[in-house]
């Protein structure tokens, strides 16, 4: 995606919220772990009501946008993010039907997830997803207040905000789109989550970076081979005016609901072996060799977790007796 052509980009439509548009939705809701339910309540009922910051009427004039950008990045990293970048706001990357954002820049930040927890695709992995999203939201709220104190507007942009996070993470230089449809970071692999803050604070945009990830994804077939729904394609397709990697969502969704959000494609990605999770990826690499394919990997994980993960994807897995 480092060399992607966005000249014909069109505003994307928002996909369905997980757990709301599928025959397994009711079962999904029952299987969301208690900790994840509490964190989801905080995100939806508290953080979403705090997205826009109060703005200090005494504005600090920013003479050096580069210096201001460095200060903002230091703040974000100091609050616990693992990567941060700045993109220029582009109305073409605003969800269809959502209001365009009254800001010039988007600050995008990433936070790593615990790789070994995510790799087991069990209830604990869903807790981990919501733990990280809560931490990202809390960081974003603090960032908006910090910007507001300078006298500039800022709005938290979580994954259910007005903008799609993956395109802006690419525009901010955090990584490239992988064949599995999610961003790949040269340092964090695929084991991370994103959030953002839009603002009119004067900043210097980073812009997209070519890390060579797209070329490697073109040749690599790991996520394709280990996707239980065979939802990952080996060729790019056009979507909203851009030719890019695109996952077959209807094929993915039953496994997403059944396997606590699945995430197998993210965890088997070999880029996890190149950065922060190098040592934690080694057991997964051995599993991939032993498992050979998606069914074999689900069998291994199921045996560890005491669950039958190989049944009908439309039926939630049952705990194994004993």
Phi, psi and omega in degrees: 000357180297332183248022186294145179265115180251015185297332181255019184300141176238156180299130182280157171268146181283133176287166179295146177289134182306134177088007185239347191233023190223152178303338179270008185302315181297317179294322178301312182299321180292334185263359176292120183300153183305317180297320179293323178297318179295317180293325177295322176299315180299315182298310188283322188262342182244298184298322182293339177275354185244019190296322182264134183273157167289142183250126178297124180293343177264100185278137172271120179286133183259109182274334185232098182296327179295316179295320178297321178297317179297320179296317180296318180296319177298321178297312183296315180293324178292337178273001173115358176288154179259346177201150180208144177209169182235133176239154170283140177290133180232114183304336179293339177254054172230136184302139175302132180091345177270153177292143174291150187274132182277045185225163182262333186226158175232120176267118183248135180224151184238148177226131183290147171258157178291110189300313184295327177291315181295326184293341180274355177042036177255194182301323181297330179292325178289323173301319182294319178303312183286331174299314182291318178299320177297317179296321178295317179297316180297319177297314181298319177298317178298321179295318179299319179295321179297318178291318179302326179295337176280350180096023181235151180283151178204146181221130173297135178237081177285188184288357171241030175273201184278345187237148175283130189285324183297313177301320181288329176295322175294314180298333179271000176083017183280343181171197179229156178291130179267167179300333180279005174087002177242165181288142173246126179261140178296339180256325187256000183060233179244004185264068179202167175233162186239154166209177184203164173226127174265150187199159171257011173299131179297122182222172175248120182286145178277315182085162181297151178234143176260104181265002183082006184291319182300317180296321179291319178300327179300323182270333187281144179232015186296307182294327177297316184288329185256014173277117184295335181265002184051043186265354184257125185263155179269001178232153178279157178222159179281135176213120178054041175085002182235132174274119186203173172295138182212128181275144175282094187301314180302328178284329181283322195301319179301321180285326175302313180290321187284327189250044175051043182089001177056264179079006181301318182299325179289322186281330181276351183302124182298342178294343174294342181273357188257352185222235187300327187257024184308308183290324181287338180282340185303315176299323178296319180301320177294321178297320181296322178294317181289323186282323179074323181208183185298316180298318179296322180291318177296326178296315180298312182295319179298320179297322179290321185269353182072033180231148173271107184259008187254004183280196179300124182296345178274359181240123179302141181294146179259148176295138178284131180298142177079000000 
